[in-house]
Amino acid sequence: MSSEISPSVHESCEDPEVGVASSKRRVTQEDLLKDDLKKSRVEEGEAEEEEGESAAQPEGGEEEPVPEKKQEEEEEEEVSEPPAEEYVIDCSPPPLAPFEHRIVAAKPHTISNFYTINREEILGGGRFGQVHKCVENSSGLTLAAKIIKARSQKEKEVVRNEIQVMNQLDHANLIQLYAAYESRHDIILVMEYVDGGELFDRIIDENYNLTELDTVLFIRQITEGLQYMHQMYILHLDLKPENILCVSRSTNKIKIIDFGLARRYKPREKLRVNFGTPEFLAPEVINYEFVSFPTDMWSLGVITYMLLSGLSPFLGEDDTHTDPEQHPGLPVELRGGRVRRHLRGGEGLHHQAPGQEQELEDERHRVTETPLAVRPQASLPASPEGKQVPFYTRPPS
């Protein structure tokens, strides 16, 4: 029995082993195929990642550069630079007078009944008299009292002309008239009060830092005041730094004052004058020719020169060299060849170079023979190129 059984058992034992081996082989082959597929997929993914990284990185294995903005931000964080200086240009007009514009007539009353004048505090003075600080008794308003000596009827007519001129001027850059009182020996004009001092004081003050920007602001305001006056057909005819007041000592706001020599301009009536401050006189005044709006512009040019250089271009060594009456018919700049004086502690005078007198004489004739004309207008129109048309233009031929 054992011999019969063993072969069957042996056979039965051999068959399972063969089946198991064959099944193992099938399993391993399938597993290998799956593993190969997985490996190939993984390798393809890794290859794609490597290609992406290699494409992102520059050739030579260098690192990706940091964007410029990030570098700038990092540098700003590392080094904190001081902020740049900023200049604030205040182009706003000066403050208006503390009262509405008035039409004033000289009253035959005693001013002391209405105002308290501080005779000891003198704000300014000149050929006309003195200016004092005063207070209105009823309102407590601080004003300035300009006391003008006027004994004769002719002198009083001159002051009345000043009142009539100021009645027509209502502008922030022009001093305003509040009241007027007439007595036997004088006429007192009560006006708007400002406490910044004269522009001339700033020009001659060596401790005041007068910059070109300050000059721009000053000249712009003076020009705006003159533009308004010329639109009203009024000539100032005595424009100078002493007749320009600063509103306060901490700002560059100004107001034009002293209309005692101002005249109403009528284009059809030729106007001649023989007065003014010598170093600011235009050639047509010196030559007793017709005056017009450019006469004020000449004085403005002298003021501009003084603000920029600290020099008075036509001031002689003394009155003999400056006074036009000593050399009638000649422009001030030609007298004695002495044309500039330092106003800020400079040294001496400067003389004209040889050969410049004829050039100046030719320029004088050019200015007086082809005068400028004014076209009054509310604002400056723009030209097709986008630039402003100059306010002062030559008359049409």
Summary of the structure (lengths in Angstrom):
residues: 397
radius of gyration: 45.6
end to end distance: 153.3
largest distance: 176.1
contacts: 1008
relative contact order: 0.07
helix: 42%
strand: 17%
